[in-house]
């Protein structure tokens, strides 16, 4: 309740202000009566807890109003029942519609019954005015509640999208580096006795890939840190500038890779740059894992309005298995592309092998 005291302080200030105005606006004869003063204060003071106990707040205010009228103080309730309207708004803002309707019916019935015994009685215009004012407060509070619910839903959706993004990052980083490590470890084991030099080279590639994977994981986790006192040195996520290093790691893992660049190279926004890098990384990792003996070609073309990246291999496999890797593999690449307005296509080639093509818009990028 007190995790954030600011709303409570605001309500306390509002309650104090309205209470002061209520006391000032009371007839002089009523101000000389202690019960009248107490009831007038109870008509607004409960506003201080309107966020935390709105129904109790409304019952206290309406109860004070009813008793005030039944005891015959004044002609009208102090400052025209503003506390009642604030209470009605609060119930509608913080409670379900069913509870709001019950509270509204009970309040209106109590107020009307309390007015009837007074000397002046109750005119139909007063009834209509009271109904319209309380319904307006109800509608306003309900509108605020619905707006807050929609905001919460948007926040939950944003959280889910962020979790999905992190899952894709983890899949890309761990999947790529673990595939390289597994293949190189297998090579080292196979040639350990017959070719120690080749085994050492493979083990060096394992170590290098492990360090690269740990560095990327550390960068991603540092970005997720929210400690304001953290003074860690944040490094940028990889992008197309590191494409040659990625190709070198894949070659070291045993897959020949040809890297071709055409067009006038120019920087991309960080998100699109990371997207293009991760898609290339995932496509090459899939070739490494599923294509068997193969070679791959990465063609990066900077068009006038579109960046096109193609990864083509001549392997014998038909691509990644549909049940195991598609949800976080091709599907993840496609989600990345769509996030930045791009299009990704992937599938077996007619002459054999597999092809992945990414098209990202570059309009407005100089």
C-alpha positions as CSV (number, residue, x, y, z in Angstrom):
1,X,0.0,0.0,0.0
2,X,2.8,2.4,0.9
3,X,5.3,1.3,-1.7
4,X,4.7,4.6,-3.5
5,X,3.5,7.2,-1.0
6,X,2.9,9.9,-3.7
7,X,-0.7,8.9,-4.6
8,X,-1.6,8.8,-0.9
9,X,-0.1,12.3,-0.3
10,X,-2.1,13.6,-3.3
11,X,-5.3,12.2,-2.0
12,X,-4.5,13.5,1.5
13,X,-4.1,17.0,0.0
14,X,-7.3,16.7,-2.0
15,X,-9.2,15.5,1.1
16,X,-7.8,18.3,3.2
17,X,-8.7,20.9,0.6
18,X,-12.3,19.7,0.1
19,X,-12.8,19.4,3.9
20,X,-11.7,23.0,4.4
21,X,-14.0,24.2,1.6
22,X,-16.8,22.2,3.1
23,X,-16.4,23.7,6.6
24,X,-16.1,27.2,5.1
25,X,-19.2,26.8,3.1
26,X,-21.4,25.5,5.9
27,X,-24.1,27.8,7.3
28,X,-23.1,29.6,10.5
29,X,-25.7,27.8,12.5
30,X,-24.4,24.4,11.5
31,X,-20.8,25.4,12.3
32,X,-21.9,25.9,15.9
33,X,-22.9,22.3,16.1
34,X,-20.2,19.7,16.8
35,X,-22.2,16.8,15.1
36,X,-22.8,18.9,12.0
37,X,-19.1,19.7,11.8
38,X,-18.1,16.0,12.2
39,X,-20.6,14.9,9.6
40,X,-19.4,17.6,7.2
41,X,-15.8,16.5,7.6
42,X,-16.8,12.9,7.0
43,X,-18.4,13.9,3.7
44,X,-14.9,14.5,2.2
45,X,-12.2,13.3,4.6
46,X,-12.5,9.6,3.6
47,X,-11.2,10.6,0.2
48,X,-7.8,10.0,1.6
49,X,-8.2,6.2,1.3
50,X,-10.2,6.3,-1.9
51,X,-7.6,4.3,-3.9
52,X,-7.2,1.6,-1.3
53,X,-10.7,1.2,0.1
54,X,-13.0,2.9,-2.4
55,X,-16.2,1.1,-1.3
56,X,-15.6,1.9,2.4
57,X,-14.8,5.5,1.3
58,X,-18.1,5.7,-0.6
59,X,-20.1,4.2,2.3
60,X,-18.6,6.6,4.8
61,X,-19.3,9.6,2.6
62,X,-22.9,8.6,1.7
63,X,-23.6,7.6,5.3
64,X,-22.4,11.0,6.6
65,X,-24.7,12.7,3.9
66,X,-27.7,10.7,4.9
67,X,-27.3,11.4,8.7
68,X,-26.6,15.0,8.0
69,X,-29.9,15.3,6.1
70,X,-31.9,13.3,8.5
71,X,-30.7,15.5,11.4
72,X,-32.0,18.6,9.5
73,X,-28.7,20.5,9.2
74,X,-28.7,23.1,6.4
75,X,-30.8,22.9,3.3
76,X,-28.3,21.2,1.0
77,X,-25.3,19.0,1.7
78,X,-22.1,20.9,2.0
79,X,-20.5,22.0,-1.3
80,X,-23.2,20.1,-3.1
81,X,-22.0,16.6,-2.3
82,X,-18.6,16.8,-4.1
83,X,-17.3,14.1,-1.9
84,X,-20.0,11.8,-3.1
85,X,-19.0,12.4,-6.7
86,X,-15.3,11.7,-5.9
87,X,-16.3,8.6,-4.0
88,X,-18.4,7.3,-7.0
89,X,-15.5,8.0,-9.4
90,X,-13.1,6.1,-7.1
91,X,-15.4,3.0,-6.9
92,X,-15.8,2.9,-10.6
93,X,-12.1,3.4,-11.2
94,X,-10.9,0.6,-8.8
95,X,-13.8,-1.9,-8.7
96,X,-15.7,-4.1,-11.1
97,X,-18.9,-2.9,-12.7
98,X,-21.1,-5.2,-10.7
99,X,-19.9,-3.7,-7.4
100,X,-20.2,-0.2,-8.8
101,X,-23.8,-0.8,-9.7
102,X,-24.7,-2.1,-6.3
103,X,-23.0,0.8,-4.5
104,X,-24.7,3.3,-6.9
105,X,-28.1,1.9,-6.3
106,X,-27.7,1.8,-2.5
107,X,-26.3,5.3,-2.4
108,X,-29.1,6.8,-4.6
109,X,-31.8,5.1,-2.6
110,X,-30.3,6.2,0.8
111,X,-29.9,9.8,-0.4
112,X,-33.5,10.0,-1.8
113,X,-35.0,8.5,1.3
114,X,-33.0,10.9,3.5
115,X,-34.3,13.9,1.5
116,X,-38.0,13.0,1.7
117,X,-38.6,13.8,5.4
118,X,-37.0,17.3,5.0
119,X,-39.2,20.4,5.1
120,X,-38.6,21.2,1.5
121,X,-39.0,17.7,0.2
122,X,-37.3,16.5,-2.9
123,X,-38.2,17.8,-6.4
124,X,-37.9,15.6,-9.5
125,X,-35.3,18.0,-10.9
126,X,-33.1,17.3,-7.8
127,X,-33.4,13.5,-8.4
128,X,-32.5,13.8,-12.1
129,X,-29.6,16.1,-11.2
130,X,-28.2,13.7,-8.6
131,X,-28.6,10.7,-11.0
132,X,-26.9,12.5,-13.8
133,X,-24.0,13.7,-11.7
134,X,-23.3,10.3,-10.1
135,X,-23.7,8.5,-13.4
136,X,-21.2,10.9,-15.0
137,X,-18.8,10.2,-12.2
138,X,-19.4,6.5,-12.7
139,X,-18.7,6.7,-16.4
140,X,-15.6,8.8,-15.9
141,X,-14.2,6.4,-13.4
142,X,-15.0,3.4,-15.6
143,X,-13.3,5.0,-18.6
144,X,-10.2,5.5,-16.5
145,X,-10.3,1.9,-15.3
146,X,-10.6,0.6,-18.9
147,X,-7.8,2.8,-20.0
148,X,-5.6,1.5,-17.2
149,X,-6.5,-2.1,-18.1
150,X,-5.6,-1.5,-21.8
151,X,-2.3,0.1,-20.7
152,X,-1.5,-3.0,-18.5
153,X,-2.3,-5.3,-21.5
154,X,0.0,-3.3,-23.7
155,X,2.7,-3.6,-21.1
156,X,2.2,-7.3,-20.8
157,X,2.4,-7.6,-24.6
158,X,5.6,-5.6,-24.7
159,X,7.0,-7.8,-21.9
160,X,6.1,-11.0,-23.9
161,X,7.6,-9.5,-27.0
162,X,10.8,-8.7,-25.1
163,X,10.9,-12.2,-23.7
164,X,10.5,-13.6,-27.2
165,X,13.3,-11.3,-28.5
166,X,15.6,-12.5,-25.7
167,X,14.7,-16.1,-26.5
168,X,15.7,-15.6,-30.1
169,X,18.9,-14.0,-29.0
170,X,19.7,-16.9,-26.7
171,X,18.9,-19.4,-29.5
172,X,21.0,-17.6,-32.0
173,X,24.0,-17.2,-29.8
174,X,24.0,-20.5,-28.0
175,X,22.9,-22.5,-31.1
176,X,25.6,-21.1,-33.3
177,X,28.5,-21.4,-30.9
178,X,27.5,-24.8,-29.5
179,X,27.2,-26.1,-33.1
180,X,30.8,-24.9,-33.8
181,X,32.1,-26.3,-30.5
182,X,30.4,-29.7,-31.0
183,X,31.8,-30.1,-34.6
184,X,35.3,-29.0,-33.7
185,X,35.4,-31.2,-30.6
186,X,34.3,-34.2,-32.8
187,X,37.1,-33.4,-35.3
188,X,39.7,-33.1,-32.5
189,X,38.6,-36.5,-31.1
190,X,38.8,-38.1,-34.5
191,X,42.3,-36.9,-35.4
192,X,43.8,-36.8,-31.9
193,X,46.1,-39.8,-32.5
194,X,46.6,-39.6,-36.2
195,X,47.1,-35.8,-36.6
196,X,47.8,-34.0,-33.3
197,X,48.4,-30.7,-35.1
198,X,44.9,-30.8,-36.7
199,X,43.5,-31.7,-33.3
200,X,45.2,-28.7,-31.7
201,X,43.7,-26.5,-34.4
202,X,40.3,-27.9,-33.8
203,X,40.6,-27.4,-30.0
204,X,41.8,-23.8,-30.6
205,X,38.6,-23.2,-32.7
206,X,36.6,-24.7,-29.8
207,X,38.2,-22.3,-27.3
208,X,37.7,-19.3,-29.7
209,X,34.1,-20.1,-30.3
210,X,33.5,-20.5,-26.6
211,X,35.1,-17.1,-25.8
212,X,33.0,-15.5,-28.6
213,X,29.8,-17.0,-27.3
214,X,30.5,-16.0,-23.7
215,X,31.3,-12.4,-24.8
216,X,28.1,-12.1,-26.8
217,X,26.1,-13.6,-23.8
218,X,27.8,-11.1,-21.5
219,X,26.9,-8.2,-23.8
220,X,23.3,-9.2,-23.9
221,X,23.0,-9.7,-20.1
222,X,24.7,-6.4,-19.5
223,X,22.0,-4.7,-21.7
224,X,19.3,-6.4,-19.6
225,X,20.8,-5.1,-16.3
226,X,18.7,-2.3,-14.7
227,X,21.0,-1.5,-11.7
228,X,21.4,2.3,-11.9
229,X,24.7,2.1,-10.0
230,X,26.2,-0.4,-12.4
231,X,29.2,1.0,-14.2
232,X,29.9,-1.9,-16.5
233,X,31.3,-1.1,-20.0
234,X,28.4,-1.8,-22.4
235,X,29.5,-3.0,-25.8
236,X,27.3,-2.8,-28.9
237,X,25.6,-5.9,-30.3
238,X,27.2,-7.5,-33.4
239,X,26.2,-6.3,-36.8
240,X,27.2,-6.6,-40.5
241,X,30.6,-5.1,-39.7
242,X,31.4,-8.4,-37.9
243,X,30.3,-10.6,-40.8
244,X,33.8,-11.4,-41.9
245,X,34.6,-12.6,-38.3
246,X,31.5,-14.8,-38.4
247,X,32.5,-16.3,-41.8
248,X,36.0,-17.0,-40.3
249,X,34.5,-18.9,-37.4
250,X,32.3,-20.9,-39.7
251,X,35.3,-21.8,-41.9
252,X,37.2,-22.8,-38.8
253,X,34.3,-25.2,-38.0
254,X,34.8,-26.9,-41.3
255,X,32.3,-25.2,-43.6
256,X,33.8,-23.3,-46.6
257,X,32.1,-19.9,-46.8
258,X,32.3,-17.4,-49.6
259,X,31.4,-13.9,-48.6
260,X,30.4,-11.5,-51.4
261,X,29.4,-7.8,-51.0
262,X,27.9,-5.7,-53.8
263,X,26.5,-2.2,-53.8
264,X,27.5,0.8,-51.8
265,X,27.8,-0.3,-48.2
266,X,26.3,2.1,-45.7
267,X,25.4,1.8,-42.0
268,X,22.0,0.4,-40.9
269,X,20.0,1.3,-37.8
270,X,21.2,-0.9,-34.9
271,X,18.1,-3.1,-34.8
272,X,18.1,-3.8,-38.6
273,X,21.9,-4.3,-38.5
274,X,21.6,-6.9,-35.7
275,X,18.7,-8.5,-37.5
276,X,20.7,-9.0,-40.7
277,X,23.7,-10.4,-38.7
278,X,21.6,-12.8,-36.7
279,X,19.7,-14.1,-39.7
280,X,23.1,-14.8,-41.5
281,X,24.4,-16.4,-38.3
282,X,21.4,-18.7,-38.0
283,X,21.4,-19.6,-41.7
284,X,25.1,-20.6,-41.6
285,X,24.6,-22.5,-38.4
286,X,21.8,-24.5,-40.0
287,X,24.0,-25.3,-42.9
288,X,26.7,-26.4,-40.5
289,X,24.3,-28.6,-38.6
290,X,22.0,-30.0,-41.2
291,X,23.5,-29.8,-44.7
292,X,26.2,-32.4,-44.4
293,X,29.3,-31.9,-46.5
294,X,28.7,-28.6,-48.3
295,X,29.9,-25.2,-49.1
296,X,28.0,-21.9,-48.5
297,X,27.9,-18.5,-50.1
298,X,26.8,-15.3,-48.4
299,X,25.8,-12.5,-50.8
300,X,25.1,-9.1,-49.3
301,X,23.7,-6.6,-51.7
302,X,23.1,-3.0,-50.8
303,X,20.4,-1.9,-53.2
304,X,19.0,1.6,-53.5
305,X,16.1,1.0,-51.2
306,X,16.6,-2.6,-50.0
307,X,19.3,-4.6,-48.3
308,X,19.3,-8.2,-49.7
309,X,21.1,-11.0,-47.9
310,X,21.3,-14.5,-49.4
311,X,22.8,-17.6,-47.8
312,X,23.0,-20.4,-50.3
313,X,24.5,-23.9,-49.8
314,X,24.9,-27.0,-51.9
315,X,24.4,-29.5,-49.2
316,X,22.5,-32.7,-49.6
317,X,20.0,-32.2,-46.8
318,X,16.6,-30.5,-47.4
319,X,17.2,-28.0,-44.6
320,X,16.4,-27.9,-40.9
321,X,14.1,-30.5,-39.5
322,X,10.6,-29.1,-39.3
323,X,9.8,-30.3,-35.8
324,X,13.0,-29.5,-33.9
325,X,14.4,-26.2,-35.2
326,X,11.8,-24.4,-37.2
327,X,10.0,-22.8,-34.2
328,X,13.2,-21.0,-33.1
329,X,15.1,-21.3,-36.4
330,X,13.4,-20.2,-39.6
331,X,10.4,-19.0,-37.7
332,X,12.6,-16.9,-35.5
333,X,14.4,-15.4,-38.5
334,X,11.1,-14.6,-40.1
335,X,9.9,-12.8,-37.0
336,X,13.1,-10.8,-36.9
337,X,12.6,-9.7,-40.5
338,X,9.0,-8.7,-40.0
339,X,9.9,-6.7,-36.9
340,X,11.9,-4.4,-39.1
341,X,9.6,-4.4,-42.1
342,X,11.6,-7.0,-44.0
343,X,10.7,-10.3,-45.7
344,X,12.4,-13.6,-45.3
345,X,12.1,-16.7,-47.5
346,X,13.7,-20.0,-47.0
347,X,13.5,-23.4,-48.6
348,X,15.2,-26.1,-50.7
349,X,16.8,-25.1,-54.0
350,X,15.7,-26.8,-57.2
351,X,19.3,-27.9,-58.0
352,X,20.0,-29.1,-54.4
353,X,20.9,-27.4,-51.2
354,X,19.0,-24.8,-49.3
355,X,18.6,-21.0,-49.7
356,X,17.7,-18.3,-47.2
357,X,17.0,-14.8,-48.5
358,X,16.4,-11.7,-46.3
359,X,15.1,-8.4,-47.7
360,X,15.2,-5.3,-45.4
361,X,14.0,-1.9,-46.5
362,X,16.7,0.8,-46.3
363,X,14.5,3.8,-47.2
364,X,15.8,7.0,-45.6
365,X,19.2,5.5,-44.7
366,X,22.1,7.5,-46.1
